[in-house]
């Protein structure tokens, strides 16, 4: 199958027009949700009373971080127990999930990774899918955006020790943003042909005598929040390559639109909240430029390969596959409409490189926004060094403790990826789970830990991760890759919130416009290359060179 540039550019144009149309209204709405004062909906107040939360109280960064961790730990325990007692919940139709897989799955869905070391349609039933996994899709997405709100407040507030109320932020985001958008998305999916029923899996015998297994389930409602919340866990094992989950070219492009919807609107929210829309547009420019470069590189990698066949989405063509793959790996989504393990070496390498960027173009819901703000602080610091001025960002002086926290934030994920990949390579039991040979075997392991630590969830699916060793190592990578960066970025926001702003001067580095956008983009690329290039060279580059 040949790569069609006409199809590629047509789909890109439609996608950009749709995202541009909703960028400002959705971004402004998110800003209102973040700063809605003491107004609470009736359903929200009911939840606050049930949970014993004081909705009008404020939290320091430490209290905010403790709340994030507490909700995450509670979610892991609840999901693990539910999977283990599934026979009771499903009336005996499904067995309890293997303890190692249940542990991995619980961490995966709570951390917005949605790594699936199991076959969904045969392992978990309707109750687990809807009452537990789908609920975590909403909660984990809301947590990511809530932390982004808290970080932005850190830049806005003056001499304050408060970043807002975590429980209020999560509740508002679930009720006012994610639920309405997911309902709209699910309705569109149903109309477009995605399955939504409660039929059990059936086996039919066709006129030719061949038996066919036909699964059913509430797929459209799961698909909407899976995509919208940059979660990625499929209702079926084939994920968005399954015709019941992604039946036609329209749903394929609409899923990409939903993946990018909230992350691409958050820069406008940022500009509105800090009172300077130029700052938001500069961040959006960097995100958009990195997305455009990555999408173009993916198109080149697919178009340059001699033959594109097995493993790619045959219904929509390689152009749609390239657009979807780039969107899902530049965000923390991890949904797939093709087998990433079957991509040409450099195309698979691009998918891996997208995650290594830190998924900031535009990134996961919330995580992409606060990730690029940390990089903006680093860019301001480097710019200040180059011109001999004290670095400042949004009227706040960047000091040693800020740079320490920013450096730790940026080092967490690479350290987790490289250390755990190196450990896995040295353990024969782990290496044996990656059946490929040569550089591609290393790529499968490197991709797995890159995906887990960056909370993406996609995989080079040749690898088997349901064994106790890899289930545990990947669970550790997912947990550290999600929770520790959140704690560090909240600490950073707390430091900025406690500062009083300083007046602008002639020596202040301008943090908007093309010059700063170029500096920020360069910092992103250089830091990624310095962290990952040696490992990347042993995998995708070696594979593409010698294959």
C-alpha positions in Angstrom: 0.0 0.0 0.0 1.4 3.4 -1.0 1.5 6.5 1.1 -0.9 9.1 -0.2 0.2 12.7 0.4 -3.1 14.0 -0.8 -4.9 12.1 1.8 -2.4 13.1 4.4 -2.6 16.9 3.8 -6.4 16.8 3.5 -6.8 15.2 6.9 -4.3 17.5 8.4 -6.2 20.5 7.1 -9.5 19.3 8.4 -8.0 18.6 11.8 -6.3 22.0 12.1 -9.5 23.8 11.1 -11.5 21.9 13.7 -9.0 22.4 16.5 -8.7 26.1 15.7 -12.4 26.5 15.8 -12.7 25.2 19.4 -9.3 26.4 20.8 -10.5 29.8 22.1 -14.0 28.9 23.4 -12.8 25.7 25.1 -9.7 27.3 26.6 -11.8 30.2 28.0 -14.3 27.7 29.4 -11.5 25.8 31.2 -10.2 29.0 32.7 -13.7 29.7 34.1 -13.8 26.3 35.6 -10.4 26.9 37.2 -11.5 30.2 38.7 -15.2 29.8 39.5 -14.9 31.1 43.0 -17.3 29.6 45.6 -20.0 28.5 43.1 -20.7 24.8 43.3 -23.2 22.7 41.5 -25.8 20.7 43.5 -24.2 17.3 42.5 -20.8 18.7 43.4 -22.0 19.8 46.9 -23.5 16.3 47.4 -20.1 14.7 46.7 -18.3 17.1 49.0 -20.6 16.3 51.9 -20.3 12.5 51.1 -16.5 12.8 51.1 -16.3 15.2 54.0 -14.5 17.8 51.9 -14.6 21.5 52.7 -15.1 22.9 49.2 -14.3 26.5 50.2 -11.0 25.7 51.9 -7.6 26.2 50.3 -4.6 23.9 50.2 -0.8 24.4 50.3 1.3 22.6 47.7 2.0 19.9 50.3 -1.7 19.3 51.1 -2.5 19.4 47.3 0.2 16.8 46.6 -0.9 14.6 49.5 -4.4 14.7 48.1 -3.1 13.6 44.7 -1.2 10.7 46.2 -4.1 9.7 48.5 -6.6 9.5 45.6 -4.1 7.6 43.5 -3.3 5.0 46.2 -7.0 4.6 46.9 -7.7 4.1 43.2 -5.0 1.4 42.9 -6.3 -0.5 45.9 -9.9 -0.3 44.7 -9.1 -1.4 41.2 -6.9 -4.3 42.3 -9.5 -5.7 44.7 -12.3 -5.4 42.1 -10.3 -7.4 39.6 -9.5 -10.1 42.0 -13.1 -10.5 43.2 -14.5 -10.3 39.6 -16.3 -13.6 39.9 -18.6 -12.1 42.5 -19.1 -8.9 40.4 -19.8 -10.8 37.1 -21.9 -13.6 38.5 -19.2 -16.1 37.8 -19.0 -15.3 34.1 -15.4 -14.1 34.4 -12.5 -15.4 36.6 -10.5 -13.2 38.9 -7.7 -11.5 37.2 -4.2 -12.8 37.7 -2.7 -10.9 40.7 0.3 -9.6 38.8 -1.8 -8.5 35.9 -4.3 -7.0 38.3 -1.6 -5.0 40.0 -0.2 -3.8 36.7 -3.7 -2.8 35.4 -4.6 -1.0 38.6 -1.5 1.2 38.5 -1.9 1.6 34.8 -5.4 3.1 34.8 -4.8 5.2 37.9 -1.7 6.8 36.3 -3.4 7.6 33.0 -1.1 5.0 31.3 -3.7 2.3 30.4 -1.0 -0.2 29.6 -3.0 -3.5 29.0 -1.1 -6.7 29.8 -4.3 -8.7 29.2 -6.9 -9.2 26.5 -9.8 -6.9 27.6 -12.8 -8.7 25.9 -11.9 -12.1 27.5 -10.4 -11.0 30.8 -12.8 -8.4 32.3 -16.6 -8.0 32.1 -19.0 -5.1 31.9 -18.9 -4.2 35.6 -15.1 -3.9 35.7 -15.0 -2.1 32.3 -17.7 0.5 33.2 -17.7 0.9 37.0 -14.0 0.8 37.6 -11.8 1.2 34.5 -13.9 3.9 32.8 -14.3 5.8 36.1 -10.6 5.9 36.4 -10.4 7.2 32.9 -12.4 10.2 34.1 -10.5 10.6 37.4 -7.0 10.3 36.0 -7.7 12.8 33.3 -9.2 15.2 35.9 -6.2 14.8 38.1 -3.8 15.8 35.3 -5.7 18.9 34.5 -6.1 19.8 38.2 -2.4 19.7 38.7 -1.9 22.0 35.6 -4.4 24.4 37.1 -2.4 24.4 40.4 0.8 25.0 38.6 -0.6 28.0 36.7 -2.0 29.4 40.0 1.5 29.2 41.4 2.6 31.8 38.7 -0.4 34.0 39.3 -0.7 34.2 43.1 1.4 36.6 45.1 2.9 35.9 48.5 0.5 33.0 48.9 0.8 29.5 50.2 -2.3 28.3 48.5 -2.7 26.5 45.1 -6.4 25.9 45.3 -8.4 22.9 46.4 -7.6 19.6 44.7 -10.9 17.9 45.5 -12.8 20.9 44.1 -10.7 21.0 40.9 -11.1 17.3 40.2 -14.8 17.3 40.9 -15.4 20.4 38.7 -13.4 19.0 35.9 -15.2 15.7 36.0 -18.7 17.2 36.1 -18.3 20.4 34.0 -15.7 19.3 31.4 -15.1 15.6 30.9 -18.6 14.3 31.4 -20.3 16.7 29.0 -17.6 16.3 26.3 -17.5 12.5 26.7 -21.3 12.4 26.3 -21.1 14.4 23.1 -18.2 12.3 21.8 -20.0 9.0 22.6 -23.1 10.2 20.8 -21.1 11.1 17.7 -19.4 7.7 17.9 -22.7 5.8 18.1 -24.1 7.7 15.1 -20.9 7.0 13.2 -21.2 3.2 13.8 -19.3 2.3 17.0 -21.0 -0.4 19.0 -22.9 0.4 22.2 -24.8 -2.4 23.7 -24.8 -5.0 26.6 -24.7 -8.1 24.5 -22.4 -10.8 25.6 -19.8 -12.3 23.3 -21.5 -14.7 20.9 -20.3 -17.4 18.5 -22.2 -17.7 15.2 -22.0 -20.2 12.4 -22.0 -18.7 8.9 -23.5 -20.3 5.8 -19.9 -21.5 4.9 -19.7 -23.4 8.2 -17.0 -21.1 9.7 -17.5 -20.1 13.3 -17.2 -16.4 14.1 -16.9 -14.8 17.6 -18.7 -11.5 17.8 -18.1 -9.5 21.0 -20.5 -6.8 22.3 -20.4 -4.2 25.0 -20.7 -0.5 25.8 -17.9 0.4 23.5 -18.8 4.0 22.3 -19.1 5.3 25.9 -15.8 3.8 26.8 -14.1 5.0 23.6 -15.1 8.6 24.2 -13.4 9.1 27.5 -10.5 6.7 26.5 -9.7 9.2 23.8 -10.8 12.5 25.3 -8.9 11.9 28.5 -5.7 10.8 26.7 -6.1 7.4 28.4 -5.8 4.9 25.6 -7.0 1.6 27.1 -9.1 -0.2 24.4 -12.3 -2.0 25.0 -10.9 -4.7 22.7 -7.4 -6.0 22.5 -6.9 -4.5 19.0 -7.7 -1.1 20.4 -8.7 1.5 17.8 -7.8 -0.9 15.0 -10.9 -3.0 15.9 -13.8 -2.2 13.6 -16.2 -2.1 16.5 -14.0 0.6 18.2 -13.1 2.6 15.1 -15.3 1.6 12.1 -14.5 4.2 9.4 -12.3 7.0 8.3 -14.5 9.6 10.0 -14.2 8.0 13.4 -10.5 7.6 12.9 -10.0 11.3 12.3 -12.5 12.3 15.0 -10.6 10.3 17.5 -7.4 12.2 16.7 -9.4 15.4 17.1 -10.6 14.3 20.6 -7.1 13.3 21.6 -5.7 16.8 20.8 -8.8 18.7 21.9 -8.1 19.5 25.6 -4.3 19.6 25.5 -4.4 22.1 22.6 -6.9 24.3 24.4 -4.9 24.5 27.6 -2.4 27.0 26.3 -5.2 29.5 25.8 -6.4 28.7 29.4 -2.9 29.4 30.6 -2.8 32.8 28.8 -6.2 33.7 30.2 -5.3 32.8 33.8 -1.9 34.6 33.8 -3.5 37.7 32.1 -1.2 37.7 29.1 -2.5 35.8 26.0 0.8 36.2 24.2 2.3 33.8 26.7 -0.3 31.2 25.8 0.1 31.6 22.1 3.9 31.2 22.5 3.4 27.9 24.3 0.9 26.8 21.7 3.4 27.7 18.9 6.1 25.5 20.4 3.6 22.6 20.9 2.2 23.0 17.4 5.7 23.3 15.8 6.9 20.1 17.5 3.7 18.3 16.5 4.1 19.5 12.9 7.8 18.4 12.7 6.9 15.0 14.2 4.0 14.4 11.9 6.0 15.4 8.9 8.8 13.0 10.0 6.4 10.2 10.5 4.9 10.8 7.0 8.5 10.7 5.5 9.3 7.5 7.4 6.2 5.8 6.1 6.5 7.2 2.5 10.1 6.2 2.2 9.6 2.6 3.1 9.5 0.3 0.1 6.3 -1.5 1.0 3.6 -0.8 3.6 1.5 -3.8 4.3 0.8 -6.1 7.3 0.4 -4.2 10.6 -0.8 -0.9 9.2 -4.5 0.1 9.0 -5.6 -1.2 5.7 -9.0 0.4 5.7 -7.8 4.0 6.0 -4.4 3.9 4.5 -0.9 4.7 5.9 -1.5 8.5 5.9 -4.3 8.1 8.5 -2.1 5.6 10.4 0.8 8.2 10.5 -1.5 11.0 11.8 -3.0 8.8 14.5 0.3 7.3 15.6 1.9 10.7 16.0 -1.1 12.1 17.9 -1.3 9.2 20.3 2.4 9.2 21.1 2.9 12.9 21.4 0.1 12.8 24.0 -0.2 10.3 26.8 -2.9 8.5 25.0 -1.4 5.3 23.8 -4.4 4.2 21.7 -3.4 2.6 18.4 -5.1 2.1 15.1 -2.1 0.0 13.8 0.5 -2.4 15.2 3.4 -0.1 16.2 5.6 -3.2 16.2 5.0 -3.5 12.5 5.8 0.1 11.6 9.0 0.7 9.5 12.0 1.0 11.8 12.3 4.8 11.6 8.5 5.3 11.9 8.5 3.1 15.0 11.5 5.1 16.2 9.5 8.4 15.7 6.7 7.0 17.9 9.3 6.3 20.6 10.9 9.7 20.2 7.6 11.4 20.6 7.2 9.9 24.0 10.9 10.7 24.9 10.1 14.4 24.2 8.0 14.2 27.4 4.7 14.1 25.5 4.4 17.9 25.5 3.2 18.5 21.9 0.6 19.1 23.0 0.9 16.3 25.6 -1.5 14.5 27.9 -4.5 16.4 29.5 -2.8 18.6 32.0 0.5 16.8 32.0 1.6 18.3 28.7 0.8 21.8 30.0 2.7 21.6 33.2 5.5 19.7 31.5 6.2 22.4 29.0 6.0 25.1 31.7 8.9 23.4 33.5 10.8 23.4 30.3 10.0 27.1 29.9 11.6 27.8 33.2 14.7 26.0 32.1 14.7 28.1 28.9 14.3 31.3 30.9 17.3 30.3 33.1 19.5 29.5 30.1 18.4 32.7 28.3 19.3 34.7 31.5 22.7 33.1 31.6 23.3 34.0 27.9 22.5 37.7 28.4 23.9 38.1 31.9 20.5 38.9 33.6 18.6 37.4 36.5 16.1 35.0 35.0 12.4 35.8 35.5 9.3 34.2 34.3 5.9 35.9 34.5 7.2 38.3 37.0 8.6 35.7 39.3 12.4 35.4 39.8 13.8 32.0 39.0 16.1 31.0 41.8 18.3 28.0 42.7 15.6 26.1 44.5 13.3 26.5 41.4 16.0 25.1 39.1 16.7 22.2 41.5 13.1 21.2 41.3 12.9 21.7 37.6 16.0 19.6 37.0 14.7 16.8 39.2 11.4 16.9 37.3 13.2 16.6 34.0 15.5 13.8 35.2 12.9 11.5 36.8 11.5 10.0 33.6 14.8 9.4 31.7 16.4 7.9 34.8 13.4 5.5 35.2 13.4 4.6 31.5 17.1 4.0 31.1 17.7 2.3 34.5 14.8 -0.1 34.2 15.6 -0.9 30.5 19.2 -1.6 31.4 18.1 -3.8 34.2 15.7 -5.7 32.0 18.4 -6.3 29.3 20.6 -7.9 32.0 17.8 -10.3 33.1 17.4 -13.3 30.8 13.8 -13.8 32.0 12.9 -10.3 30.9 14.8 -10.5 27.6 13.0 -13.8 26.7 9.7 -11.9 26.8 10.8 -9.9 23.8 10.9 -12.5 21.0 12.5 -10.3 18.3 16.2 -10.6 17.5 19.0 -8.0 17.3 18.3 -4.3 17.6 14.5 -4.8 17.4 14.5 -6.9 20.6 16.2 -4.0 22.4 13.7 -1.6 20.8 10.8 -3.6 22.2 12.2 -3.3 25.8 13.1 0.3 25.4 9.7 1.2 23.9 7.9 -0.6 26.8 9.7 1.3 29.5 9.5 4.6 27.6 5.8 4.1 27.2 5.3 3.1 30.9 7.3 5.9 32.5 5.8 8.5 30.2 2.3 7.2 31.0 1.5 6.5 27.4 0.5 2.9 27.3 1.2 1.9 23.6 3.6 -0.9 22.9 5.7 -2.8 20.5 3.2 -5.6 20.9 5.7 -8.4 20.2 6.7 -8.2 23.8 4.8 -10.2 26.6 4.4 -8.3 29.8 1.9 -10.4 31.8 4.7 -12.3 33.7 5.4 -11.2 37.3 8.8 -9.7 36.5 7.8 -7.3 33.7 4.4 -6.6 35.2 6.2 -5.4 38.4 8.9 -3.4 36.6 6.4 -1.7 34.3 4.2 -1.0 37.3 7.1 0.7 39.1 7.9 2.8 36.0 4.2 3.9 35.6 3.9 4.9 39.3 7.1 6.8 39.6 6.7 8.4 36.1 3.3 9.8 37.2 3.4 10.6 40.9 6.9 11.9 41.5 6.8 14.5 38.7 3.5 15.7 40.0 4.9 16.2 43.5 7.9 18.0 42.1 5.9 20.3 39.9 3.5 21.1 42.7 6.5 21.9 44.9 7.8 24.2 42.2 4.4 25.9 41.9 4.3 26.4 45.7 7.7 28.2 45.6 6.5 30.6 42.9 3.2 31.2 44.7 5.0 32.3 47.8 7.0 35.0 45.8 5.9 38.6 45.3 6.2 39.6 41.7 9.0 41.9 40.6 8.5 44.8 38.2 9.6 44.4 34.6 12.8 46.1 33.5 14.8 46.6 30.4 16.9 43.6 31.3 13.9 41.3 31.6 13.9 38.5 29.1 10.8 38.6 27.0 9.0 35.2 27.3 6.7 35.5 24.4 7.2 35.8 20.6 9.3 33.9 18.0 12.6 34.4 19.8 11.6 32.7 23.1 9.5 30.1 21.2 12.7 29.2 19.3 14.7 29.0 22.5 12.1 26.8 24.2 11.8 24.5 21.2 15.6 24.1 21.1 15.8 23.3 24.8 13.1 20.6 24.4 15.0 18.9 21.5 18.5 19.2 23.0 17.4 17.8 26.4 15.7 14.9 24.7 18.7 14.1 22.6 21.1 14.3 25.5 19.0 12.0 27.6 18.1 9.3 25.1 20.2 9.4 22.0 22.7 6.6 23.0 19.8 4.2 23.8 17.9 5.3 20.8 20.9 4.6 18.6 21.1 1.0 19.9 17.5 0.4 19.0 15.5 2.2 16.2 18.6 3.8 14.5 20.6 0.5 14.4 17.5 -1.3 13.2 16.8 1.1 10.4 20.4 1.1 9.3 21.1 -2.6 9.2 17.6 -4.1 8.6 
